[in-house]
């Protein structure tokens, strides 16, 4: 199983910390760094800076919200980054959330799964060096061909619901999940394999972003616990959290309880149940559980509070 690293910009952390994480990943021999699209950096700008500051790691940019950035802009940005860093650039697409798309950007998030599939189709043509000539139900692109060498990387789709999984099976090279237990990862593996058989394609590789902290100190453990709070209200995660023993917190989130109360309702061992958290032996055992569940890749989201750049965790789990 491939182990990669995620640079996930956090609004309450120093922006330069993301470069520390990426540099540590490169130095410790990780093959790939994911550069998320968040509230801090522009993902393509950060990916370019990472590529220029590192020697080996491949780059995956995204998941990028497909109702915020059109596929032509995504392809042009990816080609620009690859030309500057002289290294393969992969792109991940996602539907994001109402908070990001509608509240932050003021765009419509109508029919996000349709937009996801249509964006992947246009991107595939542009990555192949073809002229984009596509008229979909939500997106369209006509008479444009990249003027630069097309990106040489893969296309990943972030998926969770059944329709998104079927879209990934049809159009993606890789599908990515976020914050899943090994048990839930196994269910997604089965769903993705079934969907791929139905469309007559080989199943895309399956990856998951998983929070990680080896021998966490109180600050890094608290950072992961707070990250779980942010998912309690996200559609689709309630069942997994309830199965993991977080039912009280899920009910409180549904009632609109404040975040401090949600954190208090989580079991003290919550981070270790749905993440790679604990001593090295415990974390390696959990990694094996994810591999046995059918993941082809675990993308580490290292805690950085009390461990700048996630250095200790990335060093301990280095390939």
N, C-alpha and C positions, 0 to 999 in steps of 0.2 A: 504494500500500500504506500502510495506517495504521500509525503508530509510536506506541506507548504506553509506559508506565513501570510497573515492578513495584516495590512496596515489600515486600521480603522480609526480615522480621525475622531477625537472626542472633543466636544465643545469646551469641556472643563480641564483640558490638558494643554500643555505648551505645544503649539503646532510643530515645532522642530523635532519633537519626540518621534514623529512618524519617520523621519529620516534616520533617526537612531535605530528604530526597529528594523527598517529595511537594510541598513548597513550591517546590523548584527546577523540578519538572515543570510545575507550574501557571504559574510565572513565565516559563518558556521556551515556553509555548504548546502543550504536549502535551495532547491531547484527553481522556485518560483515565488514571487510576491504578488499578492492581490492588493490593489489600490482601490479602496472603496470610495463610492460617491456619497459624501456626507454633508455636514453643515459647516465644515471648516475649509478645506482645500478644494480647488478645482481638481478633479481626479486626473485629468490628462497633464496638467501642469506639474502636479506632484509626481506622477509616474515618470515624466521626463527628467525631473530633478533626481529621482531615485536611480534611473538608468544611467545618468551621467556621474553619479556618485558611487556606483557599484561596478563590479567586474563581470559577474556571471549570471545573476538571476534573470529568468524570463519574467515578463510582466503581464498580469491580467488586470485590466481596468474595468471597474464596475463591481456589482451590478449597477448599470446606468438606467434611470427611469425612462422608459420608452415614450411616455407621454410628456416628457420635458425636453428631451433631445431627440431630434429627428434622425433617421438612419444615415442620411447623407452627411450630417454634421459629425456623427459618431465615427463614420468611416474615414472622413477627412482628418479628424483629430487623431485617430489611431495611426493612420499613415504618417502623419506629421511626427508623432512621438517615435514611431519605429525608425524613421529616417534620421532623427536626432540621436537616438540612443544606440542605433545599429544593433538591435537585438529584437527577437520576435515579440510582438505585442498581441495578446489575446484580448477579446472584449467580452464582457458579461452583461447581459440585458436583464432587466427586471421590471415589475409593474409598480414597485415602491408602495407608498401609502397615501391616504388622503391628506395626512398632515404635510407631507413633503410636496406632493403634486398640486393639490388645490389650495392649501393654506399658505405654503411657502412660496410657490411659483405662480399661483393664480391660474393654473391650467386645469382643463377638464381631465378627470381620470375615468371618463366613460369608456366602457368596453376595454378594460386593460389587457385582458388575455388575447383579444383579437389584435390589439396594437402590438403585443409582444410577438405574436407569430408573424405579423406583417413586417415588423421591423427586422426580424431575423431573416426573412426572405430577401428584403432589399439589401441588407448588409452582406448576405451570402453572395449576391451578384456583384456588389462593389468590391468585396474581397477577392473575387475571382478575376477582377480587371474588366468586368463587363460594363456596358452602359445600363444604368438603372432605368427601367421602363416598367413601372409597376403602378397599378391603380387598385388599391384595396378598399375595404369598407371604412377604415379609419385613417390609414396613411397612404401616401402616394409619393412617387418620385419619378421624374421623367428627364431624359436627355442629359444625364450627368454621368461622367466617368471620372474616376480619380486621376488627377494630373501627376500624382506621385506614384511610386511603386506601391501597389496594394499591400496592406498588412499581411504577414505570413502566418499569423496566429489563428487560433480556433475561436469559435463562437460558443459561449456558454449561456444558458438560460437559467435564471433563478425561478424555482417552481415550488409550490406547496399544495395547492388544490388540484383536484383531478384534471380539470381542463388545462391547467398550466402544465401538468406532467405530460399530458398527451401532446401539447404543443412542443415541449422539449423533445419528446421522443421523435417527433416528425422533423424538427429543424436544427437541433443542437448537436454539437460535438460532445458537450459535457453539460450536466445539470448540477446545480448547486443548491444545497439546503442551508439553513441557518439555525443553529442551536437546537439540535435534535438529540434525543437519547439513542443508544444503540438499538433499543427495541423499535423505536419509530423509524430509524434509518433502515432497518430490515423491511419494514412495510413499504417504504418508498422505493427500495430496490425492487421489490416484487411488482409494484405498480408500474414503475418505469420499464421493466423488462416486458411486462404484459402489453403495455402501450406500444413499445417498439415492435413487438411481434405483429400487432394488429396493423401497423403501417408498413411492415416489410422492411424495416431498417435494423441494423445492428444497434443494440442499446447504447445510448450515450454513456460515457463515464459518469460516475456519481461522486460528487464531492460534498463536503459539509464544512461550514465555518463552526469551529468549536472553541469556546473560551478555555484558556489554559493558564495554569500557574503551578509550577513545581516548587514544593516546599514554600507555600505562600506565607507571607507575613500578614499581619492584620489588615494593612492597607490594601494589598493586592487582593486578598480574599473579599474584602468589602467592595472593591471595585467590581468584581464579578457578580456579587450578590445584587448590587445596584443595576447591573446590566440585565439581570433576570427580571427585575421589576418592570423594566421597559417593555418586556414581551407579554406580561400577564394580560394585557388588554388586546393583544393582537389576535385577529381572527385565526382560528386553526390551532393555536398553541394551548388552549384551555384543556383539551383532552389529554395531551401529553403531560402537562403540568399536574393535572389531577391524578393521573396514573402514577406520577413520580412522588405523590404525597403532598402536593401543594394546593389541594382543593380549597382550603380556607382562603388562601391568597387569591385564587382565581375568582371565588365568589365575591370577595371584597372589591376586586378590580372591576367586576361587572356592575357593582353597585356605585362605582365612582369614588371609592375611598381614596384619600390622599396617599402619595407615594411613601411617606414615612410609615404609615400604617401597613401598607403592602409589604414593605421590607420586614417589619416586625412579625408579619404573619408567615413569612417563609421559614421553613425549618433551617436550623443552623447548618445542616449538611447539604443544603439545596445545591450549592455550586458543584459539589463533587458528584451529584447524581446526574447532572446533564452537562458536565464539563470535564475537562482533563485537569483535575485539581487534587493535590495531595502530594505524598512523597513520590520519588521517582518510580518505585516499584508499582505503586497504585496507579499512577498515570500510564505507565507502559501496559499494565493489565487492561485499562480502559481503552487504550489504543487498539489492543488486540480485539476487544469486544466490537469496536467499530469496524475493524477489518472483517471479522467473522459475520457481521451484519450485512456486508456487501458493499461497503464504501470502497471506492478506488482511491480516494484521496481525503485526507483530513487537513483542513487549513487552520492552523493554530491562530487564535486571536489572543495574543499574550497579554496578561495583566501587566500594567506598567507603573501603577502606584507603588512606590517603595522598591521598584525594580526598573530603573530607567531603560526604556526601549525594550523591556522584557528580556534583557540580557541573560539572566539566570535561567529562565525557562528555555530560551532558545538554545543556550549552551548545553543544557541537560538533555534535550531531545534531538540534538543535531544528528543528521543522517550519518 
